[in-house]
Amino acid sequence: MQSRFLKLCLLACLFVVPFYALAQEDDMPQAGDTRLDDTGIEQVYVPAGCFMMGSSEEDIAALNEQNPPAWTQKAFAYEQPQHEVCLTKGYWIDKYEVTVAAFRAFVEADGYTTQEYWSDNGWQWLQFQDIEKMPLQCVEDNQDDFPQVCITWYEADAYAKWRGGSLPTEAQWEFAARGPEARIYPWGNDWQPELANVVDSEGLKSVGSYPDGISWVGAHDMAGNAMEWVQDWLGREYYSESERDDPTGPEEGSRKVEKGGWWGANPFVARSAYRHYEDSPTYQDHHIGFRVVSVAEEE
């Protein structure tokens, strides 16, 4: 009798366990799924995966044949060597660049006076600022649905921590923009000026104004509107030394990486492999914004 009971239990497990595993798999978010985080900001899901980060020698040779501006050409060396990178865990990334209205919520929640949100260096920098005048207003037409610009890396980092997330690593940002196929632009490999707020633009536009230019996971404005701060320090030789899995950039540095093109620029900087190379974490102007990454708790 006991033997028969055990056989029945084993037989039941053959059906129940696969069904449970399938149900668990169905519960996992898929590429491009959306959610609202705890502050009501819409995010899209980026699954774990691998891609070729940076630009190959052939890519750089082709770019140089197009007579890029000298200052842009200087940046090409920072994109080499091209190398495989794998993100071993899925993550959520903001669907849109952080807006003026979204950043205002941080200000109204005492973000500039709550030390726990700030890095040590960021808090030290903040002590010499007039927080009553922050964030800096350097855009005349600063609408609520425009990207929040004119903020330093320190401010972007503090906001991200207030949201319960972080700035994306450069690898996370680039994978969300390019995908496993490592597209040159978020939408594909051919430059299409009508898909991004870049060439001949005279200023910022509302986030999401170019829905046909989204990335493979549905992230908007990853080529244009505002350039974006990421987590990593800039290191010219780092790509030669980078680990394959979940790279986070050099341990220290003097300049932070910025990704994506910006309004009024050119197609060369709108490429997802482009790395802006000259700004310290205290720099701020009307071209630089950011977005936030959150851990995927389901994993």
C-alpha positions as CSV (number, residue, x, y, z in Angstrom):
1,M,0.0,0.0,0.0
2,Q,2.8,2.4,1.0
3,S,4.7,1.5,-2.2
4,R,1.6,2.3,-4.3
5,F,1.2,5.6,-2.6
6,L,4.8,6.6,-3.3
7,K,4.4,5.8,-6.9
8,L,1.3,8.0,-7.1
9,C,3.2,10.8,-5.5
10,L,6.1,10.5,-7.9
11,L,3.7,10.4,-10.9
12,A,2.0,13.5,-9.6
13,C,5.3,15.3,-9.3
14,L,6.0,14.6,-13.0
15,F,3.1,16.9,-13.9
16,V,3.1,19.4,-11.0
17,V,6.8,20.4,-11.0
18,P,7.0,21.2,-14.7
19,F,3.6,23.1,-14.5
20,Y,5.0,25.1,-11.5
21,A,8.2,25.9,-13.3
22,L,6.3,27.0,-16.4
23,A,4.1,29.2,-14.2
24,Q,7.2,30.8,-12.6
25,E,8.7,31.4,-16.1
26,D,5.5,33.0,-17.3
27,D,5.6,35.4,-14.3
28,M,9.0,36.7,-15.3
29,P,9.0,40.0,-17.1
30,Q,9.9,39.9,-20.8
31,A,11.9,42.4,-22.9
32,G,10.0,45.7,-23.2
33,D,7.5,44.9,-20.5
34,T,6.5,48.0,-18.5
35,R,5.8,48.8,-14.9
36,L,5.5,51.8,-12.5
37,D,8.1,52.0,-9.8
38,D,7.3,53.1,-6.2
39,T,7.4,56.8,-7.2
40,G,5.1,56.3,-10.2
41,I,7.8,56.5,-12.9
42,E,7.3,54.2,-15.9
43,Q,10.1,51.8,-16.6
44,V,10.8,49.1,-19.2
45,Y,12.4,45.7,-18.6
46,V,15.8,44.8,-20.0
47,P,16.5,41.0,-19.8
48,A,19.9,39.5,-19.2
49,G,22.0,39.2,-22.3
50,C,25.2,39.8,-24.2
51,F,26.3,42.2,-26.9
52,M,29.3,43.7,-28.5
53,M,30.1,46.9,-26.7
54,G,32.0,49.8,-28.3
55,S,33.1,50.1,-32.0
56,S,35.2,47.9,-34.2
57,E,38.2,49.1,-36.2
58,E,36.0,48.8,-39.3
59,D,33.3,50.9,-37.7
60,I,35.8,53.6,-36.8
61,A,37.3,53.6,-40.3
62,A,33.9,54.0,-41.9
63,L,33.1,56.9,-39.5
64,N,36.4,58.7,-40.4
65,E,35.5,58.5,-44.1
66,Q,32.4,60.7,-43.3
67,N,34.6,63.7,-42.3
68,P,33.4,64.0,-38.7
69,P,34.1,67.2,-36.7
70,A,37.6,67.1,-35.1
71,W,36.2,67.1,-31.5
72,T,33.9,64.2,-32.4
73,Q,36.8,62.3,-34.0
74,K,38.8,62.6,-30.8
75,A,36.2,60.5,-29.0
76,F,36.4,57.5,-31.3
77,A,39.4,56.1,-29.6
78,Y,37.4,55.8,-26.3
79,E,35.1,53.3,-28.1
80,Q,37.8,50.7,-28.7
81,P,38.4,47.9,-28.6
82,Q,35.0,46.5,-29.2
83,H,34.4,43.7,-26.7
84,E,31.7,41.3,-25.6
85,V,29.8,42.3,-22.5
86,C,27.2,40.3,-20.7
87,L,24.6,41.6,-18.3
88,T,23.9,38.6,-16.1
89,K,20.7,39.9,-14.5
90,G,17.7,41.7,-15.9
91,Y,16.9,45.2,-14.8
92,W,14.3,48.0,-15.2
93,I,15.3,51.3,-16.8
94,D,13.3,54.4,-17.1
95,K,11.2,54.5,-20.3
96,Y,11.8,58.3,-20.6
97,E,14.5,60.7,-19.4
98,V,13.8,62.0,-15.9
99,T,11.5,65.0,-16.4
100,V,11.4,68.4,-14.7
101,A,8.2,67.3,-12.9
102,A,9.7,64.1,-11.7
103,F,12.8,65.8,-10.4
104,R,10.7,68.4,-8.6
105,A,9.3,65.6,-6.5
106,F,12.8,64.9,-5.2
107,V,13.3,68.5,-4.4
108,E,10.0,68.7,-2.5
109,A,10.9,65.5,-0.6
110,D,13.9,67.4,0.9
111,G,16.3,65.6,-1.5
112,Y,18.8,68.4,-1.2
113,T,18.9,68.3,2.6
114,T,18.8,64.5,3.2
115,Q,22.4,63.2,3.4
116,E,21.6,59.6,2.9
117,Y,20.8,60.1,-0.7
118,W,24.2,61.6,-1.5
119,S,27.6,60.2,-2.0
120,D,30.3,61.4,0.3
121,N,31.9,63.6,-2.4
122,G,28.5,64.7,-3.5
123,W,27.5,65.8,0.0
124,Q,30.8,67.6,0.4
125,W,30.2,69.5,-2.9
126,L,26.7,70.3,-1.8
127,Q,27.9,72.2,1.2
128,F,29.2,75.0,-1.0
129,Q,26.0,75.4,-3.0
130,D,23.0,77.5,-2.5
131,I,20.4,74.8,-2.4
132,E,17.6,77.4,-2.5
133,K,18.5,77.9,-6.1
134,M,18.9,74.2,-7.1
135,P,18.5,72.6,-9.5
136,L,20.0,75.3,-11.7
137,Q,17.5,76.8,-14.1
138,C,19.5,77.2,-17.4
139,V,16.7,76.6,-19.8
140,E,14.2,79.4,-20.5
141,D,11.3,77.2,-21.7
142,N,11.6,74.5,-18.9
143,Q,8.3,72.6,-19.2
144,D,7.3,69.9,-16.8
145,D,7.6,67.1,-19.5
146,F,11.0,68.2,-20.7
147,P,14.1,66.3,-19.6
148,Q,15.6,67.7,-16.3
149,V,18.9,69.2,-17.4
150,C,21.4,71.6,-15.9
151,I,22.2,69.1,-13.1
152,T,25.5,67.6,-12.0
153,W,26.3,63.9,-11.8
154,Y,26.1,64.3,-8.0
155,E,22.5,65.5,-8.2
156,A,21.5,62.8,-10.7
157,D,23.1,60.2,-8.4
158,A,21.2,61.5,-5.4
159,Y,17.9,61.5,-7.2
160,A,18.4,57.9,-8.3
161,K,19.1,56.8,-4.8
162,W,16.0,58.6,-3.6
163,R,14.1,56.6,-6.2
164,G,15.5,53.4,-4.7
165,G,17.7,52.8,-7.8
166,S,20.9,54.0,-9.3
167,L,22.3,55.6,-12.4
168,P,22.8,52.9,-15.1
169,T,26.2,51.5,-15.6
170,E,27.5,52.4,-19.1
171,A,27.0,48.7,-20.1
172,Q,23.4,48.7,-18.8
173,W,22.7,51.9,-20.7
174,E,24.3,50.8,-23.9
175,F,22.6,47.4,-23.9
176,A,19.2,49.0,-23.3
177,A,19.9,51.2,-26.3
178,R,21.5,48.7,-28.7
179,G,20.3,45.2,-27.7
180,P,21.8,41.9,-28.5
181,E,22.4,42.9,-32.1
182,A,24.4,45.9,-31.0
183,R,22.6,48.3,-33.3
184,I,24.4,51.6,-34.1
185,Y,21.3,53.6,-33.2
186,P,18.4,52.6,-31.0
187,W,16.2,51.9,-34.0
188,G,18.7,50.3,-36.3
189,N,22.0,50.8,-38.2
190,D,21.0,53.6,-40.5
191,W,20.9,57.3,-39.4
192,Q,17.4,58.7,-39.7
193,P,17.2,62.3,-38.5
194,E,13.4,62.3,-38.2
195,L,13.7,59.7,-35.4
196,A,15.6,61.8,-32.8
197,N,15.9,65.4,-31.5
198,V,19.5,65.9,-32.7
199,V,20.4,67.6,-36.0
200,D,19.4,71.2,-36.6
201,S,17.4,71.2,-33.3
202,E,17.2,74.5,-31.4
203,G,16.2,73.0,-28.0
204,L,14.8,70.3,-25.8
205,K,11.4,68.7,-26.6
206,S,8.9,66.8,-24.5
207,V,10.1,63.3,-23.6
208,G,8.7,60.7,-25.9
209,S,8.3,63.0,-28.9
210,Y,9.9,60.5,-31.2
211,P,8.1,57.2,-30.7
212,D,9.4,55.7,-33.9
213,G,13.0,56.1,-32.6
214,I,12.7,53.9,-29.5
215,S,15.1,51.2,-28.6
216,W,14.5,47.4,-28.7
217,V,13.0,47.5,-25.2
218,G,10.9,50.6,-25.8
219,A,13.2,53.2,-24.2
220,H,12.7,56.7,-25.7
221,D,15.2,59.4,-26.5
222,M,18.3,57.3,-26.2
223,A,19.7,59.1,-29.2
224,G,19.1,62.8,-28.7
225,N,17.1,65.3,-26.7
226,A,19.4,65.3,-23.7
227,M,22.7,63.4,-23.3
228,E,22.7,61.3,-20.2
229,W,24.9,60.7,-17.2
230,V,25.8,57.1,-16.4
231,Q,27.4,55.6,-13.3
232,D,30.9,54.9,-14.7
233,W,34.1,56.9,-14.4
234,L,35.7,57.4,-17.8
235,G,38.9,55.4,-18.5
236,R,40.4,55.5,-22.0
237,E,42.1,52.1,-21.5
238,Y,39.2,50.5,-19.6
239,Y,37.7,48.7,-22.6
240,S,41.0,46.8,-23.0
241,E,40.8,45.6,-19.3
242,S,37.1,45.4,-18.8
243,E,35.6,42.2,-17.4
244,R,33.0,40.5,-19.6
245,D,30.2,40.2,-17.0
246,D,28.5,43.2,-15.5
247,P,31.3,45.8,-15.9
248,T,31.1,48.9,-13.7
249,G,33.9,51.0,-15.1
250,P,37.2,52.1,-13.4
251,E,37.3,52.4,-9.6
252,E,38.2,56.0,-9.7
253,G,38.6,58.9,-12.2
254,S,38.1,62.6,-12.8
255,R,35.4,62.5,-15.5
256,K,32.1,60.7,-15.8
257,V,30.8,59.0,-19.0
258,E,27.8,60.5,-20.7
259,K,25.8,58.6,-23.4
260,G,23.5,59.4,-26.2
261,G,23.3,62.4,-28.5
262,W,21.9,65.8,-27.6
263,W,19.8,68.4,-29.3
264,G,21.7,70.5,-31.9
265,A,24.5,68.0,-32.2
266,N,25.3,65.5,-35.1
267,P,24.8,61.9,-36.0
268,F,28.2,60.8,-34.7
269,V,27.3,61.5,-31.1
270,A,23.9,60.0,-31.5
271,R,25.4,56.6,-31.9
272,S,24.8,54.3,-28.9
273,A,28.5,53.5,-28.7
274,Y,29.5,57.1,-28.3
275,R,31.1,58.1,-25.0
276,H,31.3,61.8,-24.1
277,Y,34.7,62.3,-22.6
278,E,35.3,65.6,-21.0
279,D,33.0,66.4,-18.0
280,S,33.6,66.1,-14.3
281,P,30.8,65.1,-11.9
282,T,30.4,68.8,-10.9
283,Y,29.7,69.9,-14.5
284,Q,26.2,71.0,-15.6
285,D,24.6,72.4,-18.7
286,H,21.5,72.4,-20.8
287,H,22.5,69.3,-22.8
288,I,22.8,66.7,-20.1
289,G,20.0,64.8,-18.4
290,F,19.7,61.2,-17.1
291,R,17.5,58.2,-16.4
292,V,17.4,55.6,-13.6
293,V,17.9,51.8,-13.3
294,S,16.1,49.6,-10.8
295,V,16.9,46.1,-9.7
296,A,14.5,43.4,-11.0
297,E,13.3,41.8,-7.8
298,E,11.6,39.0,-9.8
299,E,15.1,37.6,-10.5
